[in-house]
Amino acid sequence: DAPASMRRLWENWGTTWPLRKVERLSCPAHACRVGSWSADWTPWPVLAMCRARWPALAFRLRVACAAD
């Protein structure tokens, strides 16, 4: 809950809370699937950094809202 921690998470991960329930999902040939829960948004700064560092790497995101 510390403001400095929340600011650092937002600047580096695009969310104010750490990712939760990160798990490797079934991986078809030439792909790897990862699932996670994010409180605010997708971790877009990390995805942008990965795209810049590895331009041949492709991402497909699926956003699903949890039911109450």
mmCIF file as Biopython writes it, N, C-alpha, C and O atoms, coordinates in Angstrom:
data_model
#
loop_
_atom_site.group_PDB
_atom_site.id
_atom_site.type_symbol
_atom_site.label_atom_id
_atom_site.label_alt_id
_atom_site.label_comp_id
_atom_site.label_asym_id
_atom_site.label_entity_id
_atom_site.label_seq_id
_atom_site.pdbx_PDB_ins_code
_atom_site.Cartn_x
_atom_site.Cartn_y
_atom_site.Cartn_z
_atom_site.occupancy
_atom_site.B_iso_or_equiv
_atom_site.auth_seq_id
_atom_site.auth_asym_id
_atom_site.pdbx_PDB_model_num
ATOM 1   N N  . ASP A ? 1  ? 0.802   -1.204  0.000   1.0 0.0 1  A 1 
ATOM 2   C CA . ASP A ? 1  ? 0.000   0.000   0.000   1.0 0.0 1  A 1 
ATOM 3   C C  . ASP A ? 1  ? 0.846   1.268   0.000   1.0 0.0 1  A 1 
ATOM 4   O O  . ASP A ? 1  ? 0.305   2.373   -0.060  1.0 0.0 1  A 1 
ATOM 5   N N  . ALA A ? 2  ? 2.152   1.122   0.066   1.0 0.0 2  A 1 
ATOM 6   C CA . ALA A ? 2  ? 3.028   2.295   0.110   1.0 0.0 2  A 1 
ATOM 7   C C  . ALA A ? 2  ? 2.958   3.048   -1.218  1.0 0.0 2  A 1 
ATOM 8   O O  . ALA A ? 2  ? 3.080   2.429   -2.275  1.0 0.0 2  A 1 
ATOM 9   N N  . PRO A ? 3  ? 2.765   4.371   -1.188  1.0 0.0 3  A 1 
ATOM 10  C CA . PRO A ? 3  ? 2.676   5.148   -2.421  1.0 0.0 3  A 1 
ATOM 11  C C  . PRO A ? 3  ? 3.871   4.965   -3.350  1.0 0.0 3  A 1 
ATOM 12  O O  . PRO A ? 3  ? 3.697   4.894   -4.566  1.0 0.0 3  A 1 
ATOM 13  N N  . ALA A ? 4  ? 5.073   4.889   -2.801  1.0 0.0 4  A 1 
ATOM 14  C CA . ALA A ? 4  ? 6.262   4.724   -3.653  1.0 0.0 4  A 1 
ATOM 15  C C  . ALA A ? 4  ? 6.222   3.374   -4.378  1.0 0.0 4  A 1 
ATOM 16  O O  . ALA A ? 4  ? 6.601   3.289   -5.546  1.0 0.0 4  A 1 
ATOM 17  N N  . SER A ? 5  ? 5.773   2.335   -3.701  1.0 0.0 5  A 1 
ATOM 18  C CA . SER A ? 5  ? 5.677   1.011   -4.328  1.0 0.0 5  A 1 
ATOM 19  C C  . SER A ? 5  ? 4.622   1.012   -5.424  1.0 0.0 5  A 1 
ATOM 20  O O  . SER A ? 5  ? 4.845   0.469   -6.506  1.0 0.0 5  A 1 
ATOM 21  N N  . MET A ? 6  ? 3.486   1.615   -5.147  1.0 0.0 6  A 1 
ATOM 22  C CA . MET A ? 6  ? 2.420   1.669   -6.148  1.0 0.0 6  A 1 
ATOM 23  C C  . MET A ? 6  ? 2.857   2.473   -7.370  1.0 0.0 6  A 1 
ATOM 24  O O  . MET A ? 6  ? 2.541   2.102   -8.500  1.0 0.0 6  A 1 
ATOM 25  N N  . ARG A ? 7  ? 3.583   3.572   -7.152  1.0 0.0 7  A 1 
ATOM 26  C CA . ARG A ? 7  ? 4.087   4.388   -8.268  1.0 0.0 7  A 1 
ATOM 27  C C  . ARG A ? 7  ? 5.087   3.588   -9.110  1.0 0.0 7  A 1 
ATOM 28  O O  . ARG A ? 7  ? 5.042   3.631   -10.340 1.0 0.0 7  A 1 
ATOM 29  N N  . ARG A ? 8  ? 5.986   2.862   -8.444  1.0 0.0 8  A 1 
ATOM 30  C CA . ARG A ? 8  ? 6.977   2.059   -9.168  1.0 0.0 8  A 1 
ATOM 31  C C  . ARG A ? 8  ? 6.294   0.966   -9.990  1.0 0.0 8  A 1 
ATOM 32  O O  . ARG A ? 8  ? 6.664   0.737   -11.141 1.0 0.0 8  A 1 
ATOM 33  N N  . LEU A ? 9  ? 5.313   0.299   -9.417  1.0 0.0 9  A 1 
ATOM 34  C CA . LEU A ? 9  ? 4.576   -0.727  -10.161 1.0 0.0 9  A 1 
ATOM 35  C C  . LEU A ? 9  ? 3.881   -0.117  -11.373 1.0 0.0 9  A 1 
ATOM 36  O O  . LEU A ? 9  ? 3.913   -0.693  -12.460 1.0 0.0 9  A 1 
ATOM 37  N N  . TRP A ? 10 ? 3.248   1.052   -11.194 1.0 0.0 10 A 1 
ATOM 38  C CA . TRP A ? 10 ? 2.553   1.683   -12.309 1.0 0.0 10 A 1 
ATOM 39  C C  . TRP A ? 10 ? 3.531   2.073   -13.418 1.0 0.0 10 A 1 
ATOM 40  O O  . TRP A ? 10 ? 3.252   1.843   -14.595 1.0 0.0 10 A 1 
ATOM 41  N N  . GLU A ? 11 ? 4.655   2.652   -13.061 1.0 0.0 11 A 1 
ATOM 42  C CA . GLU A ? 11 ? 5.629   3.100   -14.056 1.0 0.0 11 A 1 
ATOM 43  C C  . GLU A ? 11 ? 6.278   1.943   -14.799 1.0 0.0 11 A 1 
ATOM 44  O O  . GLU A ? 11 ? 6.560   2.057   -15.992 1.0 0.0 11 A 1 
ATOM 45  N N  . ASN A ? 12 ? 6.519   0.833   -14.111 1.0 0.0 12 A 1 
ATOM 46  C CA . ASN A ? 12 ? 7.231   -0.281  -14.729 1.0 0.0 12 A 1 
ATOM 47  C C  . ASN A ? 12 ? 6.338   -1.406  -15.243 1.0 0.0 12 A 1 
ATOM 48  O O  . ASN A ? 12 ? 6.719   -2.131  -16.162 1.0 0.0 12 A 1 
ATOM 49  N N  . TRP A ? 13 ? 5.161   -1.555  -14.658 1.0 0.0 13 A 1 
ATOM 50  C CA . TRP A ? 13 ? 4.287   -2.674  -15.013 1.0 0.0 13 A 1 
ATOM 51  C C  . TRP A ? 13 ? 2.931   -2.237  -15.542 1.0 0.0 13 A 1 
ATOM 52  O O  . TRP A ? 13 ? 2.218   -3.045  -16.137 1.0 0.0 13 A 1 
ATOM 53  N N  . GLY A ? 14 ? 2.556   -0.974  -15.342 1.0 0.0 14 A 1 
ATOM 54  C CA . GLY A ? 14 ? 1.262   -0.504  -15.818 1.0 0.0 14 A 1 
ATOM 55  C C  . GLY A ? 14 ? 0.108   -0.929  -14.934 1.0 0.0 14 A 1 
ATOM 56  O O  . GLY A ? 14 ? -1.043  -0.906  -15.368 1.0 0.0 14 A 1 
ATOM 57  N N  . THR A ? 15 ? 0.393   -1.312  -13.718 1.0 0.0 15 A 1 
ATOM 58  C CA . THR A ? 15 ? -0.632  -1.698  -12.758 1.0 0.0 15 A 1 
ATOM 59  C C  . THR A ? 15 ? -0.172  -1.271  -11.367 1.0 0.0 15 A 1 
ATOM 60  O O  . THR A ? 15 ? 1.030   -1.199  -11.111 1.0 0.0 15 A 1 
ATOM 61  N N  . THR A ? 16 ? -1.101  -0.991  -10.479 1.0 0.0 16 A 1 
ATOM 62  C CA . THR A ? 16 ? -0.717  -0.559  -9.135  1.0 0.0 16 A 1 
ATOM 63  C C  . THR A ? 16 ? -0.598  -1.721  -8.158  1.0 0.0 16 A 1 
ATOM 64  O O  . THR A ? 16 ? -0.229  -1.514  -7.002  1.0 0.0 16 A 1 
ATOM 65  N N  . TRP A ? 17 ? -0.897  -2.909  -8.589  1.0 0.0 17 A 1 
ATOM 66  C CA . TRP A ? 17 ? -0.759  -4.113  -7.758  1.0 0.0 17 A 1 
ATOM 67  C C  . TRP A ? 17 ? 0.031   -5.161  -8.526  1.0 0.0 17 A 1 
ATOM 68  O O  . TRP A ? 17 ? -0.062  -5.202  -9.753  1.0 0.0 17 A 1 
ATOM 69  N N  . PRO A ? 18 ? 0.803   -6.009  -7.856  1.0 0.0 18 A 1 
ATOM 70  C CA . PRO A ? 18 ? 1.555   -7.056  -8.552  1.0 0.0 18 A 1 
ATOM 71  C C  . PRO A ? 18 ? 0.613   -8.011  -9.297  1.0 0.0 18 A 1 
ATOM 72  O O  . PRO A ? 18 ? -0.539  -8.197  -8.904  1.0 0.0 18 A 1 
ATOM 73  N N  . LEU A ? 19 ? 1.119   -8.603  -10.365 1.0 0.0 19 A 1 
ATOM 74  C CA . LEU A ? 19 ? 0.333   -9.624  -11.070 1.0 0.0 19 A 1 
ATOM 75  C C  . LEU A ? 19 ? 0.094   -10.790 -10.126 1.0 0.0 19 A 1 
ATOM 76  O O  . LEU A ? 19 ? 0.951   -11.120 -9.306  1.0 0.0 19 A 1 
ATOM 77  N N  . ARG A ? 20 ? -1.064  -11.407 -10.243 1.0 0.0 20 A 1 
ATOM 78  C CA . ARG A ? 20 ? -1.413  -12.540 -9.394  1.0 0.0 20 A 1 
ATOM 79  C C  . ARG A ? 20 ? -1.783  -13.739 -10.249 1.0 0.0 20 A 1 
ATOM 80  O O  . ARG A ? 20 ? -2.157  -13.606 -11.415 1.0 0.0 20 A 1 
ATOM 81  N N  . LYS A ? 21 ? -1.672  -14.885 -9.655  1.0 0.0 21 A 1 
ATOM 82  C CA . LYS A ? 21 ? -2.043  -16.150 -10.303 1.0 0.0 21 A 1 
ATOM 83  C C  . LYS A ? 21 ? -1.350  -16.319 -11.657 1.0 0.0 21 A 1 
ATOM 84  O O  . LYS A ? 21 ? -1.976  -16.747 -12.627 1.0 0.0 21 A 1 
ATOM 85  N N  . VAL A ? 22 ? -0.069  -15.986 -11.722 1.0 0.0 22 A 1 
ATOM 86  C CA . VAL A ? 22 ? 0.695   -16.155 -12.961 1.0 0.0 22 A 1 
ATOM 87  C C  . VAL A ? 22 ? 0.943   -17.641 -13.149 1.0 0.0 22 A 1 
ATOM 88  O O  . VAL A ? 22 ? 1.471   -18.314 -12.264 1.0 0.0 22 A 1 
ATOM 89  N N  . GLU A ? 23 ? 0.554   -18.146 -14.317 1.0 0.0 23 A 1 
ATOM 90  C CA . GLU A ? 23 ? 0.725   -19.571 -14.578 1.0 0.0 23 A 1 
ATOM 91  C C  . GLU A ? 23 ? 0.994   -19.821 -16.052 1.0 0.0 23 A 1 
ATOM 92  O O  . GLU A ? 23 ? 0.527   -19.090 -16.925 1.0 0.0 23 A 1 
ATOM 93  N N  . ARG A ? 24 ? 1.747   -20.856 -16.300 1.0 0.0 24 A 1 
ATOM 94  C CA . ARG A ? 24 ? 1.989   -21.279 -17.673 1.0 0.0 24 A 1 
ATOM 95  C C  . ARG A ? 24 ? 0.801   -22.118 -18.113 1.0 0.0 24 A 1 
ATOM 96  O O  . ARG A ? 24 ? 0.410   -23.067 -17.435 1.0 0.0 24 A 1 
ATOM 97  N N  . LEU A ? 25 ? 0.235   -21.757 -19.253 1.0 0.0 25 A 1 
ATOM 98  C CA . LEU A ? 25 ? -0.908  -22.471 -19.797 1.0 0.0 25 A 1 
ATOM 99  C C  . LEU A ? 25 ? -0.423  -23.448 -20.857 1.0 0.0 25 A 1 
ATOM 100 O O  . LEU A ? 25 ? 0.777   -23.537 -21.113 1.0 0.0 25 A 1 
ATOM 101 N N  . SER A ? 26 ? -1.334  -24.176 -21.470 1.0 0.0 26 A 1 
ATOM 102 C CA . SER A ? 26 ? -0.931  -25.121 -22.514 1.0 0.0 26 A 1 
ATOM 103 C C  . SER A ? 26 ? -0.174  -24.379 -23.608 1.0 0.0 26 A 1 
ATOM 104 O O  . SER A ? 26 ? -0.551  -23.273 -23.996 1.0 0.0 26 A 1 
ATOM 105 N N  . CYS A ? 27 ? 0.883   -24.988 -24.095 1.0 0.0 27 A 1 
ATOM 106 C CA . CYS A ? 27 ? 1.748   -24.336 -25.077 1.0 0.0 27 A 1 
ATOM 107 C C  . CYS A ? 27 ? 1.779   -25.140 -26.376 1.0 0.0 27 A 1 
ATOM 108 O O  . CYS A ? 27 ? 2.433   -26.180 -26.451 1.0 0.0 27 A 1 
ATOM 109 N N  . PRO A ? 28 ? 1.072   -24.658 -27.395 1.0 0.0 28 A 1 
ATOM 110 C CA . PRO A ? 28 ? 1.163   -25.320 -28.694 1.0 0.0 28 A 1 
ATOM 111 C C  . PRO A ? 28 ? 2.547   -25.107 -29.308 1.0 0.0 28 A 1 
ATOM 112 O O  . PRO A ? 28 ? 3.346   -24.326 -28.792 1.0 0.0 28 A 1 
ATOM 113 N N  . ALA A ? 29 ? 2.821   -25.791 -30.392 1.0 0.0 29 A 1 
ATOM 114 C CA . ALA A ? 29 ? 4.127   -25.668 -31.050 1.0 0.0 29 A 1 
ATOM 115 C C  . ALA A ? 29 ? 4.436   -24.204 -31.362 1.0 0.0 29 A 1 
ATOM 116 O O  . ALA A ? 29 ? 3.566   -23.467 -31.825 1.0 0.0 29 A 1 
ATOM 117 N N  . HIS A ? 30 ? 5.654   -23.794 -31.113 1.0 0.0 30 A 1 
ATOM 118 C CA . HIS A ? 30 ? 6.160   -22.453 -31.425 1.0 0.0 30 A 1 
ATOM 119 C C  . HIS A ? 30 ? 5.400   -21.349 -30.685 1.0 0.0 30 A 1 
ATOM 120 O O  . HIS A ? 30 ? 5.288   -20.234 -31.196 1.0 0.0 30 A 1 
ATOM 121 N N  . ALA A ? 31 ? 4.882   -21.638 -29.505 1.0 0.0 31 A 1 
ATOM 122 C CA . ALA A ? 31 ? 4.173   -20.623 -28.730 1.0 0.0 31 A 1 
ATOM 123 C C  . ALA A ? 31 ? 4.259   -20.969 -27.252 1.0 0.0 31 A 1 
ATOM 124 O O  . ALA A ? 31 ? 4.473   -22.121 -26.875 1.0 0.0 31 A 1 
ATOM 125 N N  . CYS A ? 32 ? 4.091   -19.974 -26.448 1.0 0.0 32 A 1 
ATOM 126 C CA . CYS A ? 32 ? 4.006   -20.176 -25.003 1.0 0.0 32 A 1 
ATOM 127 C C  . CYS A ? 32 ? 2.878   -19.293 -24.501 1.0 0.0 32 A 1 
ATOM 128 O O  . CYS A ? 32 ? 2.812   -18.109 -24.832 1.0 0.0 32 A 1 
ATOM 129 N N  . ARG A ? 33 ? 2.007   -19.859 -23.718 1.0 0.0 33 A 1 
ATOM 130 C CA . ARG A ? 33 ? 0.869   -19.119 -23.188 1.0 0.0 33 A 1 
ATOM 131 C C  . ARG A ? 33 ? 1.033   -18.942 -21.688 1.0 0.0 33 A 1 
ATOM 132 O O  . ARG A ? 33 ? 1.376   -19.879 -20.967 1.0 0.0 33 A 1 
ATOM 133 N N  . VAL A ? 34 ? 0.781   -17.722 -21.234 1.0 0.0 34 A 1 
ATOM 134 C CA . VAL A ? 34 ? 0.881   -17.398 -19.819 1.0 0.0 34 A 1 
ATOM 135 C C  . VAL A ? 34 ? -0.414  -16.707 -19.408 1.0 0.0 34 A 1 
ATOM 136 O O  . VAL A ? 34 ? -0.918  -15.844 -20.126 1.0 0.0 34 A 1 
ATOM 137 N N  . GLY A ? 35 ? -0.935  -17.082 -18.281 1.0 0.0 35 A 1 
ATOM 138 C CA . GLY A ? 35 ? -2.130  -16.442 -17.757 1.0 0.0 35 A 1 
ATOM 139 C C  . GLY A ? 35 ? -1.802  -15.719 -16.467 1.0 0.0 35 A 1 
ATOM 140 O O  . GLY A ? 35 ? -0.926  -16.149 -15.716 1.0 0.0 35 A 1 
ATOM 141 N N  . SER A ? 36 ? -2.500  -14.624 -16.204 1.0 0.0 36 A 1 
ATOM 142 C CA . SER A ? 36 ? -2.315  -13.903 -14.955 1.0 0.0 36 A 1 
ATOM 143 C C  . SER A ? 36 ? -3.534  -13.036 -14.693 1.0 0.0 36 A 1 
ATOM 144 O O  . SER A ? 36 ? -4.373  -12.835 -15.572 1.0 0.0 36 A 1 
ATOM 145 N N  . TRP A ? 37 ? -3.619  -12.529 -13.481 1.0 0.0 37 A 1 
ATOM 146 C CA . TRP A ? 37 ? -4.676  -11.613 -13.095 1.0 0.0 37 A 1 
ATOM 147 C C  . TRP A ? 37 ? -4.014  -10.302 -12.735 1.0 0.0 37 A 1 
ATOM 148 O O  . TRP A ? 37 ? -3.039  -10.273 -11.985 1.0 0.0 37 A 1 
ATOM 149 N N  . SER A ? 38 ? -4.544  -9.217  -13.271 1.0 0.0 38 A 1 
ATOM 150 C CA . SER A ? 38 ? -4.013  -7.882  -13.004 1.0 0.0 38 A 1 
ATOM 151 C C  . SER A ? 38 ? -5.135  -7.013  -12.459 1.0 0.0 38 A 1 
ATOM 152 O O  . SER A ? 38 ? -6.246  -7.029  -12.989 1.0 0.0 38 A 1 
ATOM 153 N N  . ALA A ? 39 ? -4.856  -6.261  -11.417 1.0 0.0 39 A 1 
ATOM 154 C CA . ALA A ? 39 ? -5.884  -5.446  -10.771 1.0 0.0 39 A 1 
ATOM 155 C C  . ALA A ? 39 ? -6.334  -4.275  -11.633 1.0 0.0 39 A 1 
ATOM 156 O O  . ALA A ? 39 ? -7.515  -3.926  -11.613 1.0 0.0 39 A 1 
ATOM 157 N N  . ASP A ? 40 ? -5.445  -3.666  -12.376 1.0 0.0 40 A 1 
ATOM 158 C CA . ASP A ? 40 ? -5.769  -2.430  -13.082 1.0 0.0 40 A 1 
ATOM 159 C C  . ASP A ? 40 ? -5.853  -2.581  -14.594 1.0 0.0 40 A 1 
ATOM 160 O O  . ASP A ? 40 ? -6.839  -2.177  -15.211 1.0 0.0 40 A 1 
ATOM 161 N N  . TRP A ? 41 ? -4.837  -3.154  -15.178 1.0 0.0 41 A 1 
ATOM 162 C CA . TRP A ? 41 ? -4.683  -3.129  -16.626 1.0 0.0 41 A 1 
ATOM 163 C C  . TRP A ? 41 ? -3.691  -4.203  -17.024 1.0 0.0 41 A 1 
ATOM 164 O O  . TRP A ? 41 ? -3.120  -4.873  -16.163 1.0 0.0 41 A 1 
ATOM 165 N N  . THR A ? 42 ? -3.482  -4.371  -18.310 1.0 0.0 42 A 1 
ATOM 166 C CA . THR A ? 42 ? -2.432  -5.280  -18.765 1.0 0.0 42 A 1 
ATOM 167 C C  . THR A ? 42 ? -1.070  -4.664  -18.439 1.0 0.0 42 A 1 
ATOM 168 O O  . THR A ? 42 ? -0.964  -3.440  -18.362 1.0 0.0 42 A 1 
ATOM 169 N N  . PRO A ? 43 ? -0.041  -5.463  -18.248 1.0 0.0 43 A 1 
ATOM 170 C CA . PRO A ? 43 ? 1.286   -4.915  -17.943 1.0 0.0 43 A 1 
ATOM 171 C C  . PRO A ? 43 ? 1.957   -4.367  -19.211 1.0 0.0 43 A 1 
ATOM 172 O O  . PRO A ? 43 ? 2.995   -4.867  -19.645 1.0 0.0 43 A 1 
ATOM 173 N N  . TRP A ? 44 ? 1.340   -3.326  -19.795 1.0 0.0 44 A 1 
ATOM 174 C CA . TRP A ? 44 ? 1.778   -2.799  -21.090 1.0 0.0 44 A 1 
ATOM 175 C C  . TRP A ? 44 ? 3.211   -2.289  -21.123 1.0 0.0 44 A 1 
ATOM 176 O O  . TRP A ? 44 ? 3.848   -2.457  -22.163 1.0 0.0 44 A 1 
ATOM 177 N N  . PRO A ? 45 ? 3.783   -1.680  -20.080 1.0 0.0 45 A 1 
ATOM 178 C CA . PRO A ? 45 ? 5.185   -1.265  -20.183 1.0 0.0 45 A 1 
ATOM 179 C C  . PRO A ? 45 ? 6.133   -2.450  -20.390 1.0 0.0 45 A 1 
ATOM 180 O O  . PRO A ? 45 ? 7.117   -2.345  -21.122 1.0 0.0 45 A 1 
ATOM 181 N N  . VAL A ? 46 ? 5.832   -3.564  -19.746 1.0 0.0 46 A 1 
ATOM 182 C CA . VAL A ? 46 ? 6.672   -4.756  -19.912 1.0 0.0 46 A 1 
ATOM 183 C C  . VAL A ? 46 ? 6.530   -5.293  -21.333 1.0 0.0 46 A 1 
ATOM 184 O O  . VAL A ? 46 ? 7.525   -5.666  -21.955 1.0 0.0 46 A 1 
ATOM 185 N N  . LEU A ? 47 ? 5.311   -5.337  -21.849 1.0 0.0 47 A 1 
ATOM 186 C CA . LEU A ? 47 ? 5.100   -5.806  -23.220 1.0 0.0 47 A 1 
ATOM 187 C C  . LEU A ? 47 ? 5.793   -4.893  -24.228 1.0 0.0 47 A 1 
ATOM 188 O O  . LEU A ? 47 ? 6.365   -5.377  -25.205 1.0 0.0 47 A 1 
ATOM 189 N N  . ALA A ? 48 ? 5.749   -3.586  -24.007 1.0 0.0 48 A 1 
ATOM 190 C CA . ALA A ? 48 ? 6.425   -2.641  -24.904 1.0 0.0 48 A 1 
ATOM 191 C C  . ALA A ? 48 ? 7.935   -2.851  -24.875 1.0 0.0 48 A 1 
ATOM 192 O O  . ALA A ? 48 ? 8.585   -2.795  -25.918 1.0 0.0 48 A 1 
ATOM 193 N N  . MET A ? 49 ? 8.498   -3.092  -23.696 1.0 0.0 49 A 1 
ATOM 194 C CA . MET A ? 49 ? 9.931   -3.341  -23.585 1.0 0.0 49 A 1 
ATOM 195 C C  . MET A ? 49 ? 10.308  -4.628  -24.307 1.0 0.0 49 A 1 
ATOM 196 O O  . MET A ? 49 ? 11.322  -4.671  -25.005 1.0 0.0 49 A 1 
ATOM 197 N N  . CYS A ? 50 ? 9.511   -5.667  -24.148 1.0 0.0 50 A 1 
ATOM 198 C CA . CYS A ? 50 ? 9.801   -6.937  -24.828 1.0 0.0 50 A 1 
ATOM 199 C C  . CYS A ? 50 ? 9.720   -6.781  -26.342 1.0 0.0 50 A 1 
ATOM 200 O O  . CYS A ? 50 ? 10.551  -7.327  -27.068 1.0 0.0 50 A 1 
ATOM 201 N N  . ARG A ? 51 ? 8.722   -6.038  -26.821 1.0 0.0 51 A 1 
ATOM 202 C CA . ARG A ? 51 ? 8.603   -5.818  -28.269 1.0 0.0 51 A 1 
ATOM 203 C C  . ARG A ? 51 ? 9.795   -5.048  -28.808 1.0 0.0 51 A 1 
ATOM 204 O O  . ARG A ? 51 ? 10.266  -5.339  -29.907 1.0 0.0 51 A 1 
ATOM 205 N N  . ALA A ? 52 ? 10.294  -4.069  -28.059 1.0 0.0 52 A 1 
ATOM 206 C CA . ALA A ? 52 ? 11.457  -3.289  -28.495 1.0 0.0 52 A 1 
ATOM 207 C C  . ALA A ? 52 ? 12.712  -4.149  -28.487 1.0 0.0 52 A 1 
ATOM 208 O O  . ALA A ? 52 ? 13.542  -4.048  -29.391 1.0 0.0 52 A 1 
ATOM 209 N N  . ARG A ? 53 ? 12.853  -4.982  -27.486 1.0 0.0 53 A 1 
ATOM 210 C CA . ARG A ? 53 ? 14.050  -5.808  -27.355 1.0 0.0 53 A 1 
ATOM 211 C C  . ARG A ? 53 ? 14.040  -6.996  -28.311 1.0 0.0 53 A 1 
ATOM 212 O O  . ARG A ? 53 ? 15.085  -7.369  -28.844 1.0 0.0 53 A 1 
ATOM 213 N N  . TRP A ? 54 ? 12.872  -7.593  -28.532 1.0 0.0 54 A 1 
ATOM 214 C CA . TRP A ? 54 ? 12.733  -8.770  -29.401 1.0 0.0 54 A 1 
ATOM 215 C C  . TRP A ? 54 ? 11.625  -8.524  -30.415 1.0 0.0 54 A 1 
ATOM 216 O O  . TRP A ? 54 ? 10.507  -9.004  -30.227 1.0 0.0 54 A 1 
ATOM 217 N N  . PRO A ? 55 ? 11.911  -7.778  -31.501 1.0 0.0 55 A 1 
ATOM 218 C CA . PRO A ? 55 ? 10.865  -7.393  -32.453 1.0 0.0 55 A 1 
ATOM 219 C C  . PRO A ? 55 ? 10.167  -8.577  -33.135 1.0 0.0 55 A 1 
ATOM 220 O O  . PRO A ? 55 ? 9.034   -8.427  -33.592 1.0 0.0 55 A 1 
ATOM 221 N N  . ALA A ? 56 ? 10.799  -9.722  -33.214 1.0 0.0 56 A 1 
ATOM 222 C CA . ALA A ? 56 ? 10.155  -10.875 -33.849 1.0 0.0 56 A 1 
ATOM 223 C C  . ALA A ? 56 ? 9.163   -11.568 -32.918 1.0 0.0 56 A 1 
ATOM 224 O O  . ALA A ? 56 ? 8.389   -12.417 -33.360 1.0 0.0 56 A 1 
ATOM 225 N N  . LEU A ? 57 ? 9.181   -11.217 -31.647 1.0 0.0 57 A 1 
ATOM 226 C CA . LEU A ? 57 ? 8.274   -11.814 -30.678 1.0 0.0 57 A 1 
ATOM 227 C C  . LEU A ? 57 ? 6.886   -11.207 -30.847 1.0 0.0 57 A 1 
ATOM 228 O O  . LEU A ? 57 ? 6.743   -9.988  -30.939 1.0 0.0 57 A 1 
ATOM 229 N N  . ALA A ? 58 ? 5.876   -12.050 -30.887 1.0 0.0 58 A 1 
ATOM 230 C CA . ALA A ? 58 ? 4.504   -11.569 -31.066 1.0 0.0 58 A 1 
ATOM 231 C C  . ALA A ? 58 ? 3.698   -11.803 -29.793 1.0 0.0 58 A 1 
ATOM 232 O O  . ALA A ? 58 ? 3.896   -12.790 -29.084 1.0 0.0 58 A 1 
ATOM 233 N N  . PHE A ? 59 ? 2.797   -10.885 -29.523 1.0 0.0 59 A 1 
ATOM 234 C CA . PHE A ? 59 ? 1.914   -10.989 -28.365 1.0 0.0 59 A 1 
ATOM 235 C C  . PHE A ? 59 ? 0.468   -10.942 -28.831 1.0 0.0 59 A 1 
ATOM 236 O O  . PHE A ? 59 ? 0.113   -10.179 -29.729 1.0 0.0 59 A 1 
ATOM 237 N N  . ARG A ? 60 ? -0.340  -11.752 -28.221 1.0 0.0 60 A 1 
ATOM 238 C CA . ARG A ? 60 ? -1.795  -11.649 -28.393 1.0 0.0 60 A 1 
ATOM 239 C C  . ARG A ? 60 ? -2.386  -11.633 -26.996 1.0 0.0 60 A 1 
ATOM 240 O O  . ARG A ? 60 ? -2.152  -12.537 -26.193 1.0 0.0 60 A 1 
ATOM 241 N N  . LEU A ? 61 ? -3.145  -10.607 -26.725 1.0 0.0 61 A 1 
ATOM 242 C CA . LEU A ? 61 ? -3.742  -10.460 -25.405 1.0 0.0 61 A 1 
ATOM 243 C C  . LEU A ? 61 ? -5.233  -10.747 -25.470 1.0 0.0 61 A 1 
ATOM 244 O O  . LEU A ? 61 ? -5.908  -10.408 -26.442 1.0 0.0 61 A 1 
ATOM 245 N N  . ARG A ? 62 ? -5.720  -11.365 -24.437 1.0 0.0 62 A 1 
ATOM 246 C CA . ARG A ? 62 ? -7.152  -11.570 -24.289 1.0 0.0 62 A 1 
ATOM 247 C C  . ARG A ? 62 ? -7.530  -11.041 -22.909 1.0 0.0 62 A 1 
ATOM 248 O O  . ARG A ? 62 ? -7.039  -11.521 -21.887 1.0 0.0 62 A 1 
ATOM 249 N N  . VAL A ? 63 ? -8.390  -10.069 -22.899 1.0 0.0 63 A 1 
ATOM 250 C CA . VAL A ? 63 ? -8.795  -9.473  -21.639 1.0 0.0 63 A 1 
ATOM 251 C C  . VAL A ? 63 ? -10.154 -10.047 -21.247 1.0 0.0 63 A 1 
ATOM 252 O O  . VAL A ? 63 ? -11.099 -10.052 -22.037 1.0 0.0 63 A 1 
ATOM 253 N N  . ALA A ? 64 ? -10.225 -10.518 -20.037 1.0 0.0 64 A 1 
ATOM 254 C CA . ALA A ? 64 ? -11.489 -11.053 -19.518 1.0 0.0 64 A 1 
ATOM 255 C C  . ALA A ? 64 ? -11.709 -10.484 -18.126 1.0 0.0 64 A 1 
ATOM 256 O O  . ALA A ? 64 ? -10.808 -10.489 -17.288 1.0 0.0 64 A 1 
ATOM 257 N N  . CYS A ? 65 ? -12.888 -10.007 -17.900 1.0 0.0 65 A 1 
ATOM 258 C CA . CYS A ? 65 ? -13.224 -9.478  -16.571 1.0 0.0 65 A 1 
ATOM 259 C C  . CYS A ? 65 ? -13.779 -10.605 -15.717 1.0 0.0 65 A 1 
ATOM 260 O O  . CYS A ? 65 ? -14.581 -11.419 -16.175 1.0 0.0 65 A 1 
ATOM 261 N N  . ALA A ? 66 ? -13.341 -10.634 -14.480 1.0 0.0 66 A 1 
ATOM 262 C CA . ALA A ? 66 ? -13.820 -11.658 -13.552 1.0 0.0 66 A 1 
ATOM 263 C C  . ALA A ? 66 ? -15.249 -11.345 -13.141 1.0 0.0 66 A 1 
ATOM 264 O O  . ALA A ? 66 ? -15.623 -10.183 -12.982 1.0 0.0 66 A 1 
ATOM 265 N N  . ALA A ? 67 ? -16.027 -12.378 -12.975 1.0 0.0 67 A 1 
ATOM 266 C CA . ALA A ? 67 ? -17.418 -12.198 -12.512 1.0 0.0 67 A 1 
ATOM 267 C C  . ALA A ? 67 ? -17.426 -11.868 -11.034 1.0 0.0 67 A 1 
ATOM 268 O O  . ALA A ? 67 ? -16.578 -12.347 -10.281 1.0 0.0 67 A 1 
ATOM 269 N N  . ASP A ? 68 ? -18.352 -11.077 -10.628 1.0 0.0 68 A 1 
ATOM 270 C CA . ASP A ? 68 ? -18.461 -10.727 -9.201  1.0 0.0 68 A 1 
ATOM 271 C C  . ASP A ? 68 ? -18.956 -11.899 -8.389  1.0 0.0 68 A 1 
ATOM 272 O O  . ASP A ? 68 ? -19.108 -11.787 -7.173  1.0 0.0 68 A 1 
#
